Amino acid sequence: GGIAIALAVQNVLGDLFASLSIALDKPFEVGDFISTGSISGTVEKVGLKTTRIRASSGEQIVISNASLLKDTVSNFKRMQTRRVVFNLRAHPDTPAALAAKVPEAVKAIIEGLDQVVFGRAHLSKYDQNFIEYEVVYTMQTADYDLFMNTQQAILLAAMQMFAELNISTAPRAQQLLLQEAPVDAAPELPAEGRVRPPATLRSLPHGA
């Protein structure tokens, strides 16, 4: 009994000290969007023992303050810029002369957008199934909706760019699967299962 009580008191004190740490250090405040471990959402309340977080999917998550501070906490509300890294892929049989045009074309796309600073675009991988470009840019704002709109605009423009350069974006493995997929012949039905054609199409006895 004494051990159980001691452990309970230890847990309560741990949460209280964690609450004090949150109050003094202010790693996040009510209204901040945070992520820690597998949890992410908007902070709704910071109590003495627990913190309540509203997840993007709608449910409220209640987590003890001690558990919350055991992991690294990312506070997206205080983000000033957003560095974005993503990849574009093309068919490995793309001629080198065309493949070399992609980085400059991507650079032109990104530099034409607002609140975006182009970082780099390089051909970073080449194997039997695809060639891959790594693209880096920085958003000059932390606004998530603006980031998603920008990323969408870049990807749509990249699709158009690949089409204009006549570069296929389908990987070799996918093309081989499409080309080599067997066409199954229709199974032969037994005689009793066959449908007899209508009388107008059957060979009728002469004079019928």
Backbone as a ProteinNet text record, in pm:
[ID]
protein_1_A
[PRIMARY]
GGIAIALAVQNVLGDLFASLSIALDKPFEVGDFISTGSISGTVEKVGLKTTRIRASSGEQIVISNASLLKDTVSNFKRMQTRRVVFNLRAHPDTPAALAAKVPEAVKAIIEGLDQVVFGRAHLSKYDQNFIEYEVVYTMQTADYDLFMNTQQAILLAAMQMFAELNISTAPRAQQLLLQEAPVDAAPELPAEGRVRPPATLRSLPHGA
[TERTIARY]
81.2	0	84.9	191	276.9	347.5	388.3	457.6	363.9	238.3	140.3	115.2	102.6	79.8	199.9	319.4	440.7	449.1	414.3	417.3	313.6	194.2	89.1	132.1	191.6	239.9	349.8	436.8	545.5	490.4	386.8	326.7	261.4	190.9	125.4	228.9	335.5	440.3	508.1	526.3	586.8	503.6	370.7	282.4	282.5	286.7	288.2	416.8	530.4	657	658.4	600.6	593.3	505.5	393.7	305.8	378.2	458	535.7	638.1	699.6	797.1	731.6	611	538.7	505	463.7	426.9	547.1	664.7	783.5	852.5	872.9	945.9	858.6	728.2	632.2	674.7	696.2	725.9	606.5	487.9	366.1	261.8	161.7	52.7	-78.9	-188	-319.9	-332.5	-376.2	-390.1	-277.1	-165.7	-52	-79.5	-32	-39.9	92.6	86.6	208.9	204.7	321.1	333.7	436.4	401.2	493.9	464.9	565.9	543.4	444.7	339.1	235.7	116.6	128.2	17.1	44.6	-56	-45.2	-182.7	-185	-311.4	-293.7	-406.2	-405.9	-428.4	-343.5	-354.2	-479.3	-566.3	-688.4	-678.9	-609	-598.5	-475	-404.8	-290.5	-327.4	-348.5	-387.9	-271.8	-303	-198.6	-143.7	-229.5	-185.7	-181	-273.3	-284.4	-293.5	-268.1	-287.2	-387.1	-480.2	-582.6	-549.7	-547.4	-510.1	-622.9	-661.7	-764.1	-695.7	-711.7	-647	-710.5	-636.7	-688	-810.7	-820.9	-935.7	-1057.2	-1042.4	-1158	-1162.2	-1102	-1112.7	-1020.5	-1059.3	-976.2	-884.5	-757.4	-657.9	-615.1	-621.8	-579.2	-452.3	-345.4	-216.9	-156.7	-94.8	-33.6	83.7	103.7	211.4	348.1	366	494.9	521.5	419.2	435.5	458.7	391.4	403.1	545.6	610.9	744.8	855.5	819.2	921.9	974.3	889.5	928.9	956.4	1021.6	1044.9	912.4	889.4	766.7	798.3	731	745.9	629.5	660.6	557.8	551.4	449.7	439.2	385.7	320.6	267.7	381.2	496.8	610.2	704.4	666.6	747.1	739.3	853.4	856.7	874	948.4	965	946.7	926.1	906.1	996.4	1091.8	1179.2	1113.3	1102	1030.3	1126.4	1126.3	1206.5	1111.9	1112.5	1028.9	1098.9	1043.8	1106.8	1014.2	1074.3	1004.2	1071.9	993.4	1050	1012.1	1101.9	1078.7	1130.9	1095.7	1135.6	1287	1351.7	1498.1	1551.6	1466.4	1511.9	1507	1478.3	1477.1	1614.6	1623.7	1754.3	1821.9	1952.9	2027.4	2004.2	1992.5	1972.2	1841	1737.1	1609.1	1613.8	1676.1	1685.2	1757.2	1853.6	1931	1848.3	1736.9	1654.4	1560.2	1535.8	1436.8	1473.8	1596.5	1627.6	1604.1	1645.3	1624.6	1476.9	1402	1258.5	1188	1227.1	1168.7	1205.8	1329.1	1372.3	1286.4	1258.5	1175.7	1033.8	981.9	847.4	841.4	936.7	934.1	963	1056.1	1090.5	977.2	880.8	767.4	655.3	672.4	568.3	599.6	495.6	511.3	550.4	625.8	667.7	741.5	814.1	890.6	1033.1	1130	1270.5	1321.1	1364.2	1416	1548.3	1562.9	1687.2	1773.5	1727.1	1802.6	1714.2	1758.4	1694.4	1804.7	1818.4	1925.4	1872.8	1933.2	1911.5	1987.5	1915.7	1978.5	1985.4	1911.4	1910.8	1881.1	1948.9	1927.7	1939.1	1828.9	1835.7	1752.6	1733.9	1670.6	1521.7	1460.9	1317.2	1280.8	1364.8	1332.3	1455.6	1445.9	1542.4	1467.8	1538.5	1472.9	1543	1462.8	1513	1475.3	1567.9	1538.4	1526.6	1416.2	1387.5	1373.5	1433.6	1428.6	1387.8	1292.3	1256.9	1212.9	1204.3	1166.2	1046.9	942.9	828.9	863.5	834.3	864.2	754.7	665.9	557.6	530.3	474.4	441.3	299	225.7	85.8	75.2	5.8	-0.3	-84.4	-195.5	-280.3	-205.4	-129.3	-51.6	55.6	116.1	214.8	151.6	34	-31.6	-71.2	-118.9	-152.7	-28.9	82.2	207.1	258.3	257.3	304.1	218.7	88.1	-0.9	31.1	53.5	86.1	216.3	314.4	443.2	425.9	351.4	333.5	254.8	151.1	74.1	160.2	240.6	330.3	436.3	482.5	581.4	520.9	395.4	327.6	321.1	286.8	280.5	418.8	520.4	657.5	703.2	676.1	713.2	641.7	515.1	439.2	497.9	534.6	590.8	727.5	804.3	935.2	924.3	802.5	778.5	857.5	856.4	923.7	818.2	830.1	735.1	767.1	663.1	682.8	645.5	606.4	572.7	700.7	722.1	842.9	843.9	964.2	978.1	898	903.7	834.7	685.6	627.8	484.7	453.8	538.2	516.2	528.4	625.3	641.4	519.8	465.7	347.4	231.2	217.4	108.8	129.6	255.4	283.8	275.6	313.4	324.1	203.8	104.6	-11.6	-82.2	-98.5	-162.1	-310.1	-358.5	-501.1	-561.9	-639.8	-698.5	-810.2	-801.6	-908.3	-1031.8	-1148.7	-1273.3	-1279.1	-1315.2	-1319.8	-1425.6	-1393.6	-1487.8	-1596.6	-1721.6	-1832	-1867.4	-1910.4	-1957.5	-2080.9	-2105.4	-2214.6	-2346.8	-2369.1	-2497.8	-2509.2	-2394.7	-2398.2	-2399.6	-2390.9	-2387.8	-2528.2	-2535.5	-2664.1	-2692.1	-2807.3	-2843.4	-2882.8	-2835.7	-2874.1	-3022.1	-3081.9	-3224.8	-3253.6	-3380.4	-3419.4	-3387.8	-3394.3	-3369.8	-3225.7	-3133.3	-2992.2	-2945.4	-3026.2	-2985.9	-3014.4	-2944.7	-2973.3	-3100.3	-3206.2	-3335	-3348.4	-3423.7	-3447.8	-3512.4	-3477.8	-3531.6	-3683.7	-3745	-3889.3	-3952.8	-3871.8	-3928.7	-3979.1
-120	0	125.4	122.4	240.5	269.6	162.7	180.9	242.3	194.6	248	395.6	431.5	571.9	657	604.2	678.8	701.7	598.1	612.7	713.4	710.2	804.8	947.6	968.2	1101.7	1146.5	1051.8	1084.7	1130.4	1061.5	1099.4	1236.8	1262.3	1392.5	1503.6	1481.6	1583.2	1604.7	1494.9	1508.1	1595.2	1576.1	1658.6	1804.1	1825.4	1962.1	2034.7	1966.2	2027.7	2055.5	1963.6	1985.3	2105.1	2119.1	2234.5	2364.1	2361.7	2479.9	2512.9	2408.9	2429.5	2492	2445.2	2502.5	2648.8	2679.1	2817	2910.4	2861.6	2947.2	2956.7	2842.8	2841.5	2878.3	2853.7	2882.6	2823	2690.2	2628.6	2635.9	2652.9	2671.3	2739.2	2796.7	2863.7	2819.8	2855.5	2824.6	2889.9	2811.4	2861.6	2821.2	2772.7	2729.5	2591.2	2570.5	2437.8	2367.6	2255	2185.7	2040.3	1978.8	1837.2	1775.3	1661.1	1589.9	1441.1	1362.2	1219.9	1195.8	1121.5	1093.5	1187.2	1289.9	1381.8	1516.9	1572.5	1708.6	1772.6	1903.5	1975.5	2110.8	2177.7	2311.8	2303	2369.9	2368.2	2445	2377.4	2441.8	2484.4	2404.9	2436.9	2371.7	2446.6	2392.8	2394.5	2276.5	2267.4	2230.2	2204.3	2168.2	2028.6	1937.5	1800.1	1763.9	1819	1778	1898.2	1869.3	1967.4	1908.5	1993	1948.8	2004.1	1912.7	1947.3	1905.7	1996.6	1965.7	1921.1	1793.5	1738.2	1793.2	1786.9	1836	1758	1631.9	1548.9	1574	1659.7	1703	1657.5	1543.8	1493.7	1571.4	1570.7	1635.5	1531.4	1565.1	1475.6	1532.7	1450.4	1491.5	1414.4	1485.6	1422.2	1484.1	1401.8	1454.1	1544.5	1646.5	1742.1	1675.6	1580.3	1511.7	1432.1	1361.4	1284.1	1376.1	1489.8	1584.3	1635.7	1661.4	1719.6	1615.1	1486.7	1383.7	1380.1	1420.5	1421.5	1564.1	1574.9	1705.8	1765.4	1891.3	1960.5	2058.6	2042.1	2136	2233.9	2363.7	2468	2536.8	2500.8	2553.9	2696.9	2737.7	2874.4	2976	2937	3028.9	3015	2931.1	2917.6	3046.6	3096.3	3218.5	3188.4	3085.2	3040.9	2889.6	2837.5	2693.4	2643.8	2556.5	2497.6	2371.3	2364.3	2254	2175.8	2044.7	1956	1852.4	1839.5	1737.7	1683.4	1575.5	1507	1499.8	1502.3	1479.7	1362.6	1276.4	1159.3	1157	1100.5	1085.8	950.1	913.5	783.4	778	664.8	656.5	666.2	644.8	654.4	797	893.1	1033.1	1072.3	1129.5	1171.2	1271.3	1261.9	1349.5	1496.2	1529.6	1669.4	1723.6	1639.4	1682.2	1682.4	1579.7	1571.5	1692.9	1745.6	1860.6	1988.4	1991.9	2112.9	2124.8	2014.8	2014.9	2106.8	2103.1	2190.7	2338.7	2386.4	2527.7	2558.2	2463.4	2484.4	2492.2	2406.2	2409.1	2539.1	2583	2709.6	2824.7	2827.6	2934.3	2929.9	2809.6	2795.5	2854.9	2816.4	2858.7	3007.6	3058.3	3200.4	3290.5	3235.3	3314.6	3323.6	3263.3	3262.8	3363.2	3409.2	3507.3	3439.1	3510.5	3468	3334.2	3309.5	3186	3219.3	3157.2	3173.1	3038.5	3035.4	2911.6	2874.1	2746.4	2697.1	2628.5	2514.7	2440.4	2334	2283.2	2169.6	2090.2	1963.8	1880.2	1741.7	1683.6	1542.3	1464.9	1396.6	1337.1	1185.2	1121	974.8	923.4	815.8	754	603.1	531.2	385.8	328.5	198.1	133.6	165.3	216.5	242.7	389	480.7	622.9	708.1	834.2	935.8	1029.4	1082.6	1160.9	1294.8	1399.6	1534.1	1572.3	1635.6	1689.6	1840.6	1893.5	2037.1	2095.1	2211.7	2277.7	2423.6	2467.1	2609.5	2647.8	2777.6	2827	2919.9	2890.9	2981.6	3092.6	3215.4	3329	3355.6	3260.8	3270.7	3131.9	3127.1	2998.3	2955	3036.3	3005.8	2871.5	2776.4	2641	2636.2	2708.9	2709.5	2767.2	2873.8	2932.9	2835.2	2763.2	2661.8	2555.4	2504.9	2401.3	2453.8	2578.8	2638.2	2651.1	2689.8	2705.7	2571.3	2470.3	2337.6	2282.3	2304.3	2258.1	2328	2459.3	2534.8	2484.9	2453.8	2404	2268.5	2179	2045.1	2048.3	2131.1	2142.1	2199.6	2301.1	2359.3	2258.6	2175.3	2072.3	1968.1	1931.9	1838.9	1896.1	2025.5	2091	2097.5	2124.4	2132.3	1998.4	1889.4	1757	1726.6	1766.2	1741.7	1820.5	1946.5	2029.8	1979.9	1923.2	1867.8	1725.3	1673.1	1536.1	1433.7	1454.9	1364	1282.1	1150.7	1063.5	1058.4	1064.7	1055.7	918.3	826.4	690.7	611.1	551	471.2	347.3	296.6	180.8	60.7	34.8	-81.5	-75.9	43.6	57.5	33.5	85.6	66.1	-81.2	-150.6	-292.4	-372.3	-335.7	-405.7	-386.7	-264.4	-237.2	-310.9	-317.3	-378.9	-531.1	-588.2	-733	-799.3	-720.7	-779.9	-873.1	-1002.4	-1097.4	-1068.8	-1091.1	-1076.8	-1215.5	-1240.6	-1373.2	-1396	-1508.6	-1543.1	-1585.7	-1558.8	-1597.4	-1748.8	-1803	-1948.6	-2010.7	-2129.6	-2202.7	-2263.6	-2231.3	-2283.3	-2423.9	-2509.3	-2641.7	-2629	-2733.1	-2727.3	-2693.9	-2752.3	-2728.5	-2587.1	-2519.4	-2384.4	-2276.5	-2315.9	-2216.5	-2163.5	-2039.9	-1978.1	-1998.2	-2055.8	-2077.6	-1945	-1917.1	-1792.6	-1793.4	-1675.5	-1669.7	-1732.6	-1768.2	-1839.2	-1760.9	-1629	-1546.4	-1552.8	-1598.1	-1604.3	-1746.4	-1850.3	-1987.9	-2029.7	-2130.9	-2186.9	-2268.7	-2218.7	-2286.1	-2384.5	-2492.9	-2586.5	-2514.2	-2556	-2491.8	-2498.2	-2384	-2376.9	-2349.2	-2335.8	-2308.9	-2166.5
0	0	0	80.4	88.2	-42.3	-112.4	-240.1	-343.3	-345.9	-441	-415.2	-287	-252.4	-293.1	-269.5	-304.7	-454.8	-533.1	-678.9	-726.2	-663.7	-701.4	-671.7	-553.7	-517	-612	-649.7	-742.3	-877.1	-925.9	-1053.8	-1046	-935.3	-917.8	-912.3	-835.4	-825.8	-960.6	-1036.6	-1168.8	-1260.3	-1257.3	-1339.8	-1293.6	-1161.6	-1109.3	-1147.8	-1137.1	-1177	-1326.8	-1405.2	-1549.5	-1581.3	-1507.6	-1526.3	-1493	-1386	-1348.7	-1456.4	-1512.4	-1619.5	-1741.7	-1776.1	-1890.1	-1864	-1739.4	-1705.2	-1710.9	-1670.1	-1666.1	-1801.7	-1866.7	-1994.2	-2113.1	-2101.3	-2208.6	-2343.4	-2349.2	-2478.9	-2573.2	-2515.3	-2594.7	-2507.1	-2572.4	-2503.1	-2565.4	-2500.3	-2555.6	-2693.3	-2790.5	-2927	-3018.8	-2962	-3044.7	-3103.7	-3226	-3288.2	-3262	-3189.7	-3151.1	-3198.1	-3198.2	-3231.9	-3138.7	-3081.5	-2994.8	-3004	-3034.4	-3052.3	-3165	-3135.8	-3235.9	-3223.2	-3139.3	-3112.9	-3176.8	-3240.8	-3293.6	-3290	-3266.8	-3261.5	-3196.2	-3172	-3113.4	-2962.6	-2886	-2739.8	-2697.1	-2620.6	-2572.8	-2426.7	-2345.9	-2203.5	-2144.7	-2059.9	-1986	-1838.3	-1780.4	-1640.9	-1551	-1423.5	-1328.3	-1354.7	-1403.2	-1427	-1574.8	-1651.7	-1791.8	-1885.4	-2011.6	-2119	-2217.4	-2262.4	-2357	-2495.3	-2591.9	-2729.1	-2822.8	-2911.9	-3011.1	-3139.5	-3173.4	-3292.3	-3419.2	-3529.3	-3657	-3700.9	-3658.8	-3695.1	-3607.3	-3504.9	-3426.7	-3282.9	-3250.9	-3114.1	-3020	-2891.3	-2789.9	-2727.1	-2718.2	-2659.4	-2524.5	-2421	-2287.2	-2253.6	-2225.5	-2197.4	-2072	-1989.3	-1866.9	-1903.3	-1823.8	-1851.4	-1848.6	-1756.8	-1748.2	-1875.7	-1924.8	-2048.4	-2167.1	-2166.9	-2277.7	-2292.5	-2180.4	-2185.6	-2198.1	-2199.8	-2217.4	-2360.2	-2456.6	-2597.2	-2643	-2757.1	-2817.7	-2863.1	-2830.6	-2869.3	-2981.5	-3094	-3206.1	-3202.2	-3195.5	-3190.4	-3326.4	-3406	-3541	-3542.8	-3434	-3428.1	-3430.7	-3379.9	-3372.9	-3491.6	-3584.6	-3705.6	-3787	-3832.1	-3912.3	-4060.1	-4090.5	-4228.7	-4233	-4352.1	-4367.5	-4480.5	-4448.5	-4549.7	-4603.5	-4734	-4797.7	-4887.1	-4872	-4956.8	-5017.3	-5149	-5211.6	-5335.3	-5390.8	-5503.9	-5624.2	-5741	-5867.2	-5937.1	-5999.7	-6067	-6214.5	-6294	-6437.3	-6482.2	-6605.6	-6659.3	-6678.3	-6648.3	-6657.9	-6800.6	-6900.9	-7039.5	-7093.6	-7006	-7048.4	-7101	-7221.8	-7274.7	-7181.5	-7170.2	-7078.9	-7110.7	-7239.3	-7277.7	-7222.2	-7220.9	-7164.3	-7012	-6954.3	-6808.1	-6750.5	-6824.7	-6776.9	-6774.1	-6846.5	-6851.2	-6731.6	-6663.3	-6556	-6439.5	-6384.5	-6271.4	-6300.1	-6417.1	-6450.5	-6468.5	-6524.9	-6542.4	-6407.3	-6313.8	-6179.5	-6108.5	-6125.3	-6065.7	-6115.1	-6244.3	-6301	-6244.7	-6225	-6168.4	-6028.3	-5943.7	-5803.4	-5789.2	-5867.5	-5856.5	-5904.2	-5974.5	-6019.2	-5917.7	-5800	-5697.7	-5587.3	-5518.8	-5410.7	-5279.7	-5198.5	-5064.9	-5065.9	-5174.1	-5187.5	-5229.1	-5164.2	-5201.6	-5252.2	-5377.4	-5435.3	-5369.8	-5336.5	-5278.3	-5381.9	-5429	-5529.6	-5591.7	-5706.4	-5773.2	-5841.2	-5805.2	-5859.4	-5896.4	-5998.4	-6027.3	-5919.9	-5832.3	-5714	-5716.8	-5808.2	-5809.5	-5949.3	-5985.4	-6115.9	-6099.4	-6118.4	-6114.5	-6228.3	-6228.7	-6343.1	-6355	-6248.9	-6252	-6272.7	-6228.8	-6242.2	-6218.1	-6262.1	-6220.2	-6125.6	-6028	-5923.7	-5904.1	-5893.4	-5865.6	-5722.9	-5653.5	-5521	-5532.3	-5482.5	-5493.2	-5352.8	-5330.5	-5199.8	-5219.1	-5138.4	-5136.7	-4995.9	-4969.9	-4837.8	-4849.9	-4772.3	-4763.1	-4665	-4701.4	-4614.7	-4513.4	-4496.6	-4399.1	-4343.9	-4223.9	-4162.9	-4194.7	-4269.3	-4300	-4372.5	-4310.6	-4367.3	-4494.2	-4495.5	-4615	-4734.2	-4711.6	-4820.2	-4868.1	-4775	-4813.4	-4902.6	-4863.9	-4943.5	-5081.2	-5087.7	-5217.4	-5305.2	-5242.9	-5317.1	-5367.7	-5280.7	-5320.8	-5434.5	-5425.7	-5532.2	-5663.7	-5657.9	-5779.2	-5841.3	-5757.4	-5808.2	-5875.6	-5812.1	-5868.1	-5999	-6005.6	-6129.9	-6241.7	-6207.7	-6307.9	-6350.8	-6257.1	-6291.1	-6384.9	-6362.7	-6453.3	-6594.1	-6603.1	-6733.4	-6797.6	-6717	-6766.8	-6824.5	-6752.2	-6802.7	-6933.9	-6942.8	-7066.1	-7182.6	-7158.2	-7264.8	-7310	-7217.5	-7253.2	-7307.5	-7307.7	-7355.2	-7273.2	-7141	-7048.2	-6975.5	-6982.7	-6914.2	-6765.2	-6683.5	-6538.5	-6484.9	-6572.6	-6528.3	-6507.5	-6390.8	-6368.3	-6456.2	-6482.6	-6571.2	-6519.5	-6389.3	-6333.4	-6363	-6351	-6376.5	-6523.2	-6612.2	-6754.7	-6791.7	-6732.4	-6762.2	-6717	-6601.6	-6553.5	-6649.2	-6701.9	-6795.2	-6926.8	-6972.2	-7100.8	-7094.7	-6979.2	-6970.3	-6904.5	-6864.9	-6799.8	-6896.6	-6862	-6953.7	-6969.3	-7088.6	-7115.3	-7108.6	-7006.8	-6988.2	-7088.7	-7156.9	-7250.3	-7172.4	-7230.9	-7164.8	-7154.5	-7039.4	-7023.3	-7112.6	-7162.8	-7248	-7160.2	-7190.4	-7111.6	-7157.4	-7066.4	-7107.7	-7194.6	-7272.7	-7369.4	-7303.2	-7183.1	-7117.5	-7062.3	-7051.3	-6996.2	-7101.5	-7227.5	-7333.6	-7361.3	-7399.3	-7431.6	-7578.7	-7610.2	-7749.8	-7812.5	-7933.7	-7999.5	-8029.2	-8045	-8075.6	-8210.7	-8230.5	-8352	-8477.5	-8468.1	-8586.4	-8629.9	-8537.8	-8571.6	-8596.5	-8555.9	-8576.8	-8720.1	-8762.1	-8894.6	-8884.4	-8942.5	-8934.9	-9049.8	-9030.5	-9140.9	-9258	-9376.5	-9495.7	-9493.3	-9514.9	-9518.9	-9385.9	-9276.1	-9145	-9137.2
[MASK]
++++++++++++++++++++++++++++++++++++++++++++++++++++++++++++++++++++++++++++++++++++++++++++++++++++++++++++++++++++++++++++++++++++++++++++++++++++++++++++++++++++++++++++++++++++++++++++++++++++++++++++++++

